[in-house]
Amino acid sequence: MNQKIESFVIIGVTTSGKKFRPSDWADRLCGVMSAFGSDHRMTYSPYVRPGCTLKGDKTVVVNARLYDIEPLAYKFLINFANDNELQMEPIQDD
């Protein structure tokens, strides 16, 4: 299985067009990939961040560099989107 490693966005809308629930799914998913710093505050990973579309749909932006650091985390995010039939779109890295 050859998988192309690229940055992508998980959109909180299913492939059938339904809004994904619960409404805080993106924050929860990014929270799994977050860490607590020395200041005792939670910080989102620079590679997995919440966002939203122009239509107001929740999203999670996944940077391809995550694969270099933790390939299982990258695959987990892809599997999460596939298992929940969420829309995904590739994005260009800066």
C-alpha positions in Angstrom: 0.0 0.0 0.0 1.6 3.3 -1.1 0.1 6.2 0.7 0.8 9.7 -0.5 1.8 11.8 2.5 0.3 15.3 2.2 -1.3 17.9 4.4 -5.1 17.8 4.5 -8.2 19.1 6.1 -10.9 17.0 7.7 -14.2 18.7 7.3 -17.0 18.1 9.8 -19.5 17.1 7.1 -20.1 13.5 6.1 -19.8 12.3 2.5 -23.6 12.2 2.5 -23.7 15.9 3.4 -24.7 15.6 7.1 -23.1 17.8 9.8 -20.8 15.7 12.0 -21.7 15.5 15.7 -20.9 16.2 18.5 -20.3 19.9 17.6 -17.0 20.1 19.5 -15.5 17.1 17.6 -12.7 19.2 16.2 -11.6 20.5 19.6 -11.7 17.0 21.0 -9.7 15.5 18.2 -7.1 18.3 18.4 -7.0 17.8 22.1 -5.9 14.2 21.7 -2.8 15.6 19.8 -2.1 18.4 22.2 0.4 18.7 25.1 0.7 20.6 28.3 3.6 23.0 28.4 5.8 24.1 31.3 3.3 26.9 32.0 0.7 24.2 32.7 -1.4 25.2 29.7 -2.7 23.0 27.0 -1.2 23.8 23.6 -2.4 22.4 20.3 0.1 20.7 18.2 1.6 22.8 15.4 0.7 19.9 13.1 -2.9 19.4 14.1 -5.1 22.5 14.5 -8.8 23.2 14.6 -10.3 25.6 12.0 -13.5 26.2 10.1 -14.7 26.7 6.5 -16.2 29.8 5.1 -19.6 28.1 5.5 -18.9 27.6 9.2 -18.2 23.9 9.2 -15.7 22.8 11.8 -12.4 21.4 10.4 -9.1 19.9 11.6 -6.0 20.9 9.6 -3.3 18.2 9.5 0.2 19.1 8.4 2.1 16.4 6.5 5.1 16.9 8.8 3.2 15.1 11.5 4.0 11.9 9.5 7.7 12.4 9.9 7.4 12.8 13.7 4.6 10.3 14.4 3.3 8.2 11.5 0.8 6.4 13.7 -0.8 9.7 14.7 -1.0 10.8 11.0 -2.7 7.5 10.2 -5.0 7.7 13.2 -6.4 11.0 11.8 -6.9 9.6 8.4 -8.6 6.5 9.9 -10.8 8.8 12.1 -12.0 10.7 9.0 -12.6 7.5 7.0 -14.3 5.6 9.8 -16.7 8.5 10.3 -17.2 9.1 6.6 -16.0 12.7 6.8 -14.9 14.8 3.9 -11.2 15.4 3.4 -9.4 17.8 1.1 -5.7 18.0 0.4 -4.0 21.3 1.0 -0.7 22.8 -0.3 2.1 23.3 2.3 3.7 26.7 2.4 
